[in-house]
Amino acid sequence: MKTAHPQSPVTGIFWMVVTGLCFICVTALVKHMGPRLPSSEAAFIRYGFGLVFLLPAIGALRAAKLSRRQWALFSVRGGLHAIGVILWFYAMTRISIAEVTAMNYLAPIYVTVGAALFLGETLALRRIIAVVLGLVGAAIILRPGFRELTGGHFAMLIAAVVFGGAYLLAKVLADEVRPSVVVAMMSLFVTLFLAPFALASWITPTWEEIGILAAVACFATAGHYTMTLAFAAAPLTVTQPVTFLQLVWATALGAIAFAEPIDIWVVLGGAVILGSVTFITWREAMLKRQITPAAPATKF
């Protein structure tokens, strides 16, 4: 019989704070690197370094007896995630850190809609209201007609959709194979899908850029690891609100390190989106099921 891990809200909050700091380090490094390298190449190098962390999972991969359907699902998930990562790298070097962080909160909203459309989840009135509020939050951030929207904004809107689709496929696969296999297969397929895009527009990276992308891989891997520790220590209803700190830190980082103006509408819109995600998470917890992920769970 599997022994349940003891729940500790304080420990869960601590690890989620550490997770947020890791992901903020990722965004800061990518922003500092700038747009010289094509986004597909930067993403490919990042995932290339990330493959090093998969070495412990080789045994599980060799032992996995995957069906043709599972191979197909892993392939589609890898393709979606690769597109999302390219779009995220593109957006990060072209719009503010706060905007990228706030708009990334939309991914769980899209997961909720996708679960209803493709996994047979019931979209009750409360969830519909929460989804609508999430979209209102996005409108507050973008304010179409009142500000100029750039390619970076549209890239993040699409990235949130494809990240949500990739998460839904991961949810399906996680019920069939070991989690280590799901993670390893994602990294392998994402790297493979990124390769042709990276080679098509390859620019020789500098040693500094290589070092930055290696650090990005380290912080991203550490963030996903500490996130699993947070989930093991406390329920999502406890850890989910902590992710709002990422938006606060992102806004402060952009203003201090990159001279980005503080936009109160971005903070307000991000708060509305995260509030709707937190409400959906709470409702699913009350109903003893979990589809909607934590806000950072859809990130690369």
C-alpha positions as CSV (number, residue, x, y, z in Angstrom):
1,M,0.0,0.0,0.0
2,K,1.3,3.4,-0.9
3,T,1.9,5.7,2.1
4,A,0.6,9.2,1.7
5,H,3.0,12.1,2.3
6,P,2.2,14.2,5.3
7,Q,0.7,17.5,4.3
8,S,2.5,20.7,5.4
9,P,1.0,24.0,4.1
10,V,4.0,26.0,5.2
11,T,6.4,23.7,3.5
12,G,4.3,23.7,0.3
13,I,4.2,27.5,0.3
14,F,8.0,27.6,0.8
15,W,8.7,25.3,-2.1
16,M,6.3,27.3,-4.3
17,V,8.1,30.5,-3.4
18,V,11.4,28.8,-4.4
19,T,9.7,27.7,-7.6
20,G,8.7,31.2,-8.4
21,L,12.2,32.5,-7.9
22,C,13.6,29.8,-10.2
23,F,11.2,30.8,-13.0
24,I,11.9,34.5,-12.5
25,C,15.6,33.7,-12.9
26,V,14.7,32.0,-16.2
27,T,12.8,35.0,-17.5
28,A,15.6,37.4,-16.3
29,L,18.3,35.4,-18.1
30,V,16.3,35.2,-21.3
31,K,15.5,38.9,-21.2
32,H,19.2,39.8,-20.5
33,M,20.3,37.6,-23.5
34,G,18.1,39.7,-25.8
35,P,16.8,38.9,-29.3
36,R,20.1,38.3,-31.2
37,L,19.6,34.6,-31.4
38,P,16.4,33.3,-33.2
39,S,13.9,32.1,-30.6
40,S,13.8,28.6,-32.1
41,E,17.6,28.3,-31.8
42,A,17.7,29.7,-28.2
43,A,14.9,27.2,-27.2
44,F,16.8,24.3,-28.9
45,I,20.0,25.0,-27.1
46,R,18.1,25.3,-23.8
47,Y,16.5,21.9,-24.3
48,G,19.7,20.5,-25.5
49,F,21.3,21.3,-22.1
50,G,18.1,20.0,-20.5
51,L,18.6,16.5,-21.9
52,V,21.6,16.1,-19.5
53,F,19.1,16.0,-16.6
54,L,17.2,13.1,-18.3
55,L,20.1,10.6,-17.8
56,P,18.5,9.2,-14.6
57,A,15.3,8.4,-16.5
58,I,17.0,6.3,-19.2
59,G,16.2,3.1,-17.3
60,A,12.5,4.0,-17.1
61,L,12.4,4.9,-20.8
62,R,14.0,1.5,-21.8
63,A,11.5,-0.4,-19.6
64,A,8.4,1.5,-20.9
65,K,6.3,-0.5,-23.3
66,L,4.6,2.3,-25.3
67,S,1.8,1.7,-27.7
68,R,1.5,3.3,-31.1
69,R,-1.2,5.6,-29.7
70,Q,1.1,6.7,-26.8
71,W,3.9,7.4,-29.3
72,A,1.5,9.5,-31.3
73,L,0.3,11.4,-28.2
74,F,3.9,12.0,-27.1
75,S,4.7,13.3,-30.6
76,V,1.8,15.7,-30.7
77,R,2.5,16.9,-27.2
78,G,6.2,17.5,-28.1
79,G,5.2,19.5,-31.2
80,L,2.7,21.7,-29.2
81,H,5.2,22.3,-26.5
82,A,8.0,23.2,-29.0
83,I,5.7,25.8,-30.6
84,G,4.9,27.2,-27.2
85,V,8.5,27.5,-26.2
86,I,9.5,29.2,-29.5
87,L,6.6,31.7,-29.0
88,W,7.6,32.3,-25.3
89,F,11.2,33.0,-26.2
90,Y,10.1,35.4,-28.9
91,A,7.7,37.2,-26.6
92,M,10.1,37.5,-23.7
93,T,12.6,39.5,-25.7
94,R,10.0,41.8,-27.2
95,I,7.4,42.7,-24.4
96,S,7.8,43.3,-20.7
97,I,8.5,40.6,-18.2
98,A,5.4,41.5,-16.3
99,E,3.2,41.1,-19.5
100,V,4.7,37.7,-20.3
101,T,4.2,36.5,-16.7
102,A,0.6,37.7,-16.5
103,M,-0.4,36.3,-19.8
104,N,1.1,32.9,-19.0
105,Y,-1.5,32.6,-16.3
106,L,-4.0,32.1,-19.1
107,A,-2.8,28.6,-19.9
108,P,-4.8,27.0,-17.0
109,I,-7.9,28.8,-18.2
110,Y,-7.5,27.2,-21.6
111,V,-6.8,23.8,-19.9
112,T,-10.2,24.1,-18.2
113,V,-12.0,24.8,-21.6
114,G,-10.0,22.0,-23.3
115,A,-10.9,19.5,-20.6
116,A,-14.6,20.2,-21.2
117,L,-14.2,20.0,-25.0
118,F,-11.9,16.9,-25.3
119,L,-11.9,15.1,-21.9
120,G,-15.7,15.1,-21.2
121,E,-15.4,17.4,-18.2
122,T,-18.5,19.2,-17.1
123,L,-18.3,23.0,-17.6
124,A,-20.6,24.1,-14.8
125,L,-21.8,27.7,-14.5
126,R,-19.2,28.6,-11.8
127,R,-16.4,27.4,-14.1
128,I,-17.9,29.3,-17.1
129,I,-17.9,32.5,-15.0
130,A,-14.3,31.8,-13.9
131,V,-13.2,31.3,-17.5
132,V,-15.0,34.5,-18.6
133,L,-13.2,36.4,-15.8
134,G,-9.9,35.0,-16.9
135,L,-10.5,36.3,-20.4
136,V,-11.6,39.7,-19.0
137,G,-8.2,39.7,-17.2
138,A,-6.5,39.2,-20.5
139,A,-8.5,42.1,-22.0
140,I,-7.4,44.3,-19.1
141,I,-3.8,43.5,-19.8
142,L,-4.0,43.9,-23.6
143,R,-6.5,46.8,-23.7
144,P,-7.1,46.5,-27.5
145,G,-8.0,49.8,-29.0
146,F,-6.3,51.7,-26.2
147,R,-2.7,50.6,-26.8
148,E,-0.6,49.2,-29.6
149,L,-0.4,45.4,-29.6
150,T,2.9,43.9,-30.9
151,G,3.9,40.5,-32.2
152,G,5.1,39.7,-28.7
153,H,1.5,40.0,-27.3
154,F,0.0,37.8,-29.9
155,A,2.8,35.3,-29.5
156,M,2.0,34.9,-25.8
157,L,-1.7,34.6,-26.4
158,I,-1.0,31.6,-28.8
159,A,1.7,30.2,-26.5
160,A,-0.8,30.0,-23.6
161,V,-3.2,28.0,-25.9
162,V,-0.5,25.5,-27.1
163,F,0.9,25.1,-23.5
164,G,-2.6,24.3,-22.3
165,G,-3.0,21.7,-25.1
166,A,0.3,20.2,-24.2
167,Y,-0.7,20.0,-20.6
168,L,-3.9,18.2,-21.4
169,L,-2.1,15.5,-23.4
170,A,0.4,15.2,-20.5
171,K,-2.6,14.7,-18.1
172,V,-3.9,11.8,-20.4
173,L,-0.4,10.2,-20.6
174,A,0.3,10.6,-16.9
175,D,-2.6,8.2,-16.2
176,E,-1.0,5.5,-18.4
177,V,2.8,5.7,-17.9
178,R,5.2,6.7,-15.2
179,P,5.7,10.5,-14.6
180,S,9.5,10.2,-15.3
181,V,8.7,8.8,-18.8
182,V,6.2,11.6,-19.5
183,V,8.9,14.2,-18.6
184,A,11.6,12.5,-20.5
185,M,9.6,12.0,-23.6
186,M,8.5,15.6,-23.6
187,S,12.1,16.8,-23.5
188,L,13.2,14.4,-26.2
189,F,10.4,15.2,-28.6
190,V,10.6,19.0,-28.0
191,T,14.3,18.9,-28.8
192,L,13.7,16.9,-32.0
193,F,10.9,19.3,-33.1
194,L,13.0,22.4,-32.4
195,A,16.1,21.1,-34.3
196,P,14.9,21.8,-37.9
197,F,13.6,25.3,-36.9
198,A,16.9,26.1,-35.2
199,L,19.1,24.9,-38.0
200,A,17.1,26.8,-40.6
201,S,18.0,30.1,-39.0
202,W,21.2,29.2,-37.1
203,I,23.4,32.0,-35.8
204,T,26.6,30.9,-34.1
205,P,26.0,31.7,-30.4
206,T,28.6,33.4,-28.2
207,W,30.1,31.7,-25.2
208,E,28.0,34.1,-23.0
209,E,24.8,33.1,-24.7
210,I,25.6,29.4,-24.3
211,G,26.3,30.0,-20.6
212,I,23.0,31.9,-20.2
213,L,21.0,29.1,-21.9
214,A,22.8,26.5,-19.8
215,A,21.8,28.4,-16.7
216,V,18.2,28.7,-18.0
217,A,18.1,24.9,-18.3
218,C,19.3,24.5,-14.7
219,F,16.9,27.0,-13.3
220,A,13.9,25.6,-15.3
221,T,14.7,22.0,-14.2
222,A,15.1,23.2,-10.6
223,G,11.8,25.0,-10.8
224,H,9.9,22.0,-11.9
225,Y,11.6,19.9,-9.2
226,T,10.7,22.3,-6.4
227,M,7.2,22.6,-7.8
228,T,6.7,18.8,-7.4
229,L,8.0,19.2,-3.8
230,A,5.4,21.9,-3.2
231,F,2.6,19.8,-4.7
232,A,3.6,16.8,-2.5
233,A,3.6,19.0,0.7
234,A,0.4,20.9,0.2
235,P,-2.8,20.9,-2.0
236,L,-3.0,23.2,-5.0
237,T,-5.6,25.3,-3.2
238,V,-2.8,26.4,-0.8
239,T,0.1,26.7,-3.3
240,Q,-1.8,28.3,-6.2
241,P,-2.3,31.8,-4.8
242,V,1.5,32.0,-4.0
243,T,2.1,32.1,-7.8
244,F,0.9,35.7,-7.8
245,L,4.2,36.6,-6.2
246,Q,5.8,35.8,-9.6
247,L,3.9,38.7,-11.2
248,V,5.0,41.1,-8.4
249,W,8.6,40.0,-8.8
250,A,8.4,40.1,-12.6
251,T,7.1,43.7,-12.4
252,A,9.8,44.8,-9.9
253,L,12.5,43.0,-11.9
254,G,11.4,44.6,-15.2
255,A,11.4,48.1,-13.6
256,I,14.7,47.8,-11.7
257,A,16.9,45.7,-14.1
258,F,15.4,46.5,-17.5
259,A,13.9,50.0,-17.0
260,E,10.4,48.7,-18.0
261,P,7.6,51.0,-16.9
262,I,5.2,49.6,-14.2
263,D,1.8,49.1,-15.8
264,I,-0.9,48.8,-13.1
265,W,-3.3,47.4,-15.7
266,V,-1.0,44.4,-16.3
267,V,-0.8,43.7,-12.6
268,L,-4.6,44.1,-12.2
269,G,-5.3,41.8,-15.2
270,G,-2.9,39.2,-14.0
271,A,-4.6,39.3,-10.6
272,V,-8.0,38.7,-12.2
273,I,-6.7,35.8,-14.3
274,L,-5.0,34.1,-11.4
275,G,-8.0,34.7,-9.2
276,S,-10.2,32.9,-11.7
277,V,-7.6,30.0,-11.9
278,T,-7.5,29.8,-8.1
279,F,-11.3,29.6,-7.9
280,I,-11.4,26.8,-10.5
281,T,-8.7,24.9,-8.6
282,W,-10.6,25.3,-5.3
283,R,-13.8,24.0,-6.9
284,E,-12.0,21.0,-8.4
285,A,-10.5,20.2,-5.0
286,M,-13.9,20.3,-3.4
287,L,-15.2,17.9,-6.1
288,K,-12.1,15.6,-5.4
289,R,-10.7,15.8,-8.9
290,Q,-7.9,17.8,-10.5
291,I,-7.7,19.0,-14.1
292,T,-6.7,22.6,-13.9
293,P,-2.9,22.8,-13.3
294,A,-1.0,25.3,-11.1
295,A,-0.1,28.4,-13.0
296,P,3.6,27.4,-13.4
297,A,2.9,23.8,-14.3
298,T,2.4,24.6,-18.0
299,K,5.8,26.4,-18.4
300,F,8.8,25.0,-20.0
